[in-house]
């Protein structure tokens, strides 16, 4: 089971359009409009195209990622932009909504993947009972996906390993979070090891894990700007990618899965058997429970699985 440590960051990354390209937030905050024009060194550059016939890999089509940027991708990786449900496959439960918090555009997705907008907790319920104001538009989330806002770590539960992860650090590390986070958010309480680490040099990072200092944040990879392929580490398979689809909040985006209601949980140690304790580190992104039964060791080491 996944630890609660990463729930907030994982949810934010999914909701804000974080793909697998690892380019941080070097992108425009809007729905693909006016992307930054910059080439990057990468080992995986999406093939540019104008029509489907420009795509040579089986099953790919030419997808519009906004602002004139196109790339060859599988159909399921291509967003269907819409203004209403008429463009969506309603027979399969699709609706038109603003599903990507990193963009202002609407797309067709399964109804269960659409964030529900709200004004108060009374408008939420079921698996998402919390009206969370951490994001640009208040939406219903699980309790675990809506951490307390903070300015300093003293406002967080330091006894359980929490720290105040500043908004500036989150925005530098998570693609799309500049648009997703509400402007008044200064920081979010998070377990220390799930908060991106700031750095001045790579010596500030965990070099044994392959980390380096990339634009002030420790990361396992760092995209370098380029003009031609020779600017990149061609010996390691890199090339200079000119496809601006990389900057789109839709490139690499997939709808976040609907929240799951806990099937079993505990409210106190008396609910657990075999010497286990009721540990609230382990809510695993679901709601309707206060914790999971696990060993006391696992509960006191929140960075490990249960």
C-alpha positions in Angstrom: 0.0 0.0 0.0 1.2 3.5 -0.8 2.2 5.8 2.1 0.2 8.9 2.8 3.5 10.8 2.4 3.1 11.2 -1.3 -0.7 11.6 -1.7 -0.7 15.4 -1.9 2.1 15.6 -4.4 0.8 12.7 -6.5 -2.7 14.3 -6.6 -1.3 17.7 -7.5 0.9 16.2 -10.2 -2.1 14.3 -11.7 -4.5 17.2 -11.4 -2.1 19.8 -12.8 -1.1 17.9 -15.9 2.3 16.5 -14.8 3.5 14.1 -17.5 6.6 12.0 -17.7 8.8 14.5 -19.5 10.5 15.8 -16.3 10.7 19.4 -17.4 9.4 20.9 -14.2 7.0 23.9 -14.7 8.8 25.3 -17.7 5.4 25.9 -19.4 2.7 28.4 -19.7 0.0 28.1 -17.1 -2.9 28.3 -19.5 -4.4 25.4 -21.5 -1.6 25.2 -24.0 -1.9 28.8 -25.1 1.2 30.9 -25.6 3.8 28.2 -24.5 7.4 29.2 -23.9 9.4 28.8 -27.0 12.5 26.9 -26.0 14.2 23.8 -27.2 15.3 21.2 -24.7 17.7 18.2 -24.7 15.8 15.0 -24.3 16.1 11.3 -25.1 12.4 11.2 -26.0 11.1 13.9 -28.3 7.6 13.6 -29.6 7.4 13.5 -33.4 6.0 16.7 -34.9 3.2 16.5 -37.4 0.4 18.3 -39.2 -1.8 15.4 -40.2 -2.2 11.8 -39.1 -0.3 10.5 -42.2 2.8 12.2 -40.8 2.8 9.7 -37.9 4.7 6.5 -38.8 4.3 4.4 -35.6 1.4 2.0 -35.6 -1.7 3.3 -33.9 -0.5 6.9 -33.5 -2.4 10.0 -34.6 -1.5 13.7 -35.0 -2.7 15.4 -31.8 -3.3 19.1 -31.3 -1.8 20.2 -27.9 -2.7 23.8 -28.3 -0.9 26.9 -29.7 -0.1 25.2 -33.0 1.9 22.5 -31.3 1.2 19.0 -32.6 2.7 15.6 -31.8 2.2 12.0 -32.7 0.7 10.0 -29.8 -1.7 7.2 -29.1 -5.3 8.2 -29.3 -5.8 7.8 -25.5 -3.0 10.3 -24.9 -4.7 13.0 -27.1 -7.1 15.3 -25.3 -10.5 15.9 -26.8 -11.2 19.6 -26.3 -14.8 20.7 -25.9 -17.1 23.5 -24.8 -20.1 21.2 -24.0 -21.0 17.5 -23.9 -21.9 17.3 -27.6 -18.3 16.4 -28.5 -18.0 13.7 -25.8 -18.9 10.1 -25.8 -21.8 10.4 -23.5 -22.9 6.8 -24.1 -19.7 5.8 -22.3 -20.2 8.3 -19.4 -18.0 11.1 -20.7 -18.7 14.7 -20.0 -17.1 18.0 -20.8 -15.3 19.6 -17.9 -12.2 21.4 -16.7 -10.4 18.2 -15.6 -6.8 19.5 -15.7 -6.2 22.1 -13.0 -3.2 23.3 -14.9 -5.3 24.5 -17.8 -8.4 26.6 -18.4 -9.6 24.5 -21.2 -12.2 21.8 -21.0 -11.9 18.2 -22.2 -14.0 15.1 -22.5 -13.4 12.7 -19.6 -15.3 10.1 -17.5 -17.7 12.0 -15.2 -16.0 10.4 -12.2 -12.7 12.1 -13.1 -14.2 15.6 -13.2 -13.3 17.7 -10.2 -16.5 19.0 -8.6 -16.5 22.8 -8.0 -17.7 23.9 -4.6 -18.3 26.8 -2.3 -18.4 24.9 1.0 -18.2 21.4 2.5 -22.0 21.1 2.3 -21.7 20.9 -1.5 -19.4 17.9 -1.3 -19.9 14.4 -0.1 -19.3 10.7 -0.6 -15.6 9.9 -1.3 -14.8 13.7 -1.7 -16.3 15.4 1.4 -13.8 18.3 1.6 -14.3 21.6 -0.3 -10.6 22.4 -0.8 -9.5 25.9 -1.4 -5.8 25.1 -2.0 -6.4 25.1 -5.8 -7.2 28.0 -8.2 -10.8 26.8 -8.2 -12.2 25.3 -5.0 -13.0 21.6 -5.7 -14.3 18.7 -3.7 -11.4 16.3 -2.6 -10.7 13.7 -0.1 -9.6 15.0 3.3 -6.1 13.6 2.6 -5.8 15.5 -0.7 -6.4 18.8 1.0 -3.5 19.5 3.3 -3.5 22.4 5.7 -2.1 25.6 4.3 0.9 27.0 6.1 3.5 29.7 6.3 5.9 28.0 8.6 6.4 24.4 9.8 5.1 25.2 13.3 1.7 25.3 11.7 2.0 21.7 10.7 2.0 18.4 12.6 5.8 18.2 13.1 5.3 15.3 15.6 4.3 13.2 12.6 7.1 14.3 10.4 5.3 17.1 8.6 6.9 20.3 7.3 5.6 23.4 5.5 6.4 22.8 1.9 6.5 26.3 0.3 4.4 27.0 -2.8 7.5 28.4 -4.6 9.2 25.0 -4.2 6.1 23.1 -5.3 5.7 25.3 -8.4 9.4 24.8 -9.3 9.1 21.1 -9.1 5.6 20.1 -10.2 4.6 20.9 -13.8 1.4 22.9 -14.0 1.2 23.7 -10.3 1.7 27.4 -11.0 -1.8 27.4 -12.5 -3.3 24.7 -10.2 -2.4 26.3 -6.8 -4.5 29.2 -5.5 -2.6 32.5 -5.6 -2.9 32.9 -1.8 -1.3 29.6 -0.9 2.1 30.2 0.7 2.8 26.5 1.5 1.2 23.1 2.2 1.8 20.8 5.2 3.5 17.7 3.9 5.7 14.9 5.1 9.2 16.2 4.9 10.5 13.5 2.5 7.7 14.2 0.0 8.6 17.9 -0.3 11.0 18.7 -3.1 14.4 19.8 -1.7 15.9 23.2 -2.6 19.6 23.4 -3.5 22.4 25.7 -4.6 24.7 22.9 -5.9 24.4 19.2 -6.5 26.2 18.6 -3.3 23.1 19.7 -1.5 21.3 16.7 -3.1 21.3 13.0 -2.6 24.0 12.2 -5.2 24.0 8.6 -4.2 20.5 8.4 -5.6 21.6 10.1 -8.8 20.2 13.5 -7.9 21.6 16.8 -9.1 20.6 20.4 -8.6 18.3 21.5 -11.4 17.1 25.1 -11.4 17.3 25.2 -7.6 15.5 21.9 -7.0 17.1 18.4 -6.4 16.0 16.1 -9.3 17.2 12.9 -10.9 17.3 14.6 -14.3 17.6 18.1 -15.7 16.5 19.4 -19.1 19.1 21.5 -20.8 18.2 24.2 -23.3 19.7 23.8 -26.8 19.9 25.1 -30.3 21.3 22.1 -32.1 21.8 18.4 -31.3 25.5 19.0 -30.5 24.5 21.1 -27.5 23.2 17.9 -26.0 24.7 14.7 -24.6 24.4 12.8 -27.9 26.6 10.1 -26.6 23.8 9.3 -24.1 21.1 9.4 -26.8 20.0 13.0 -26.3 18.9 15.3 -29.1 17.6 18.8 -29.3 13.9 18.6 -29.2 12.1 21.5 -31.0 8.5 20.3 -30.5 6.8 22.8 -28.2 4.1 20.2 -27.3 6.5 19.4 -24.4 5.3 22.6 -22.7 1.6 22.0 -23.1 -0.2 21.1 -19.8 -1.9 18.4 -21.9 1.2 16.6 -23.0 1.6 13.5 -20.8 -1.6 14.3 -18.9 -4.1 11.6 -18.0 -7.3 12.1 -16.0 -6.8 11.5 -12.2 -8.5 8.3 -11.1 -11.7 8.8 -9.1 -11.2 8.7 -5.3 -11.8 5.4 -3.7 -13.8 5.0 -0.5 -12.0 2.9 2.1 -13.3 -0.6 2.3 -11.8 -1.1 5.7 -10.3 1.2 8.3 -10.0 1.9 12.0 -10.8 4.6 14.4 -8.6 3.3 17.3 -6.2 0.6 18.3 -9.1 -1.5 19.6 -10.3 -1.9 16.0 -7.0 -3.8 15.1 -5.9 -7.3 15.8 -2.6 -9.1 16.2 -0.9 -6.3 18.1 -1.3 -3.9 15.3 -2.1 -0.2 15.8 -4.5 2.2 14.0 -2.2 4.5 12.1 -3.5 7.6 10.4 -0.4 7.9 8.1 -2.1 5.3 5.9 -5.2 6.7 4.3 -4.0 6.1 0.8 -5.9 8.9 -0.8 -9.3 7.5 0.3 -12.0 8.9 2.6 -14.5 7.5 5.0 -11.8 6.0 7.4 -9.4 7.4 9.9 -6.5 5.0 9.4 -5.3 1.5 8.7 -4.2 -1.3 11.0 -0.4 -1.8 10.7 2.6 -2.5 12.9 3.7 0.2 15.3 7.1 0.2 13.5 5.5 1.0 10.1 3.4 3.7 11.7 6.4 5.4 13.2 8.3 5.2 9.8 5.9 7.0 7.4 8.2 6.7 4.4 7.8 3.0 4.1 5.0 0.9 2.8 2.5 -1.0 4.9 
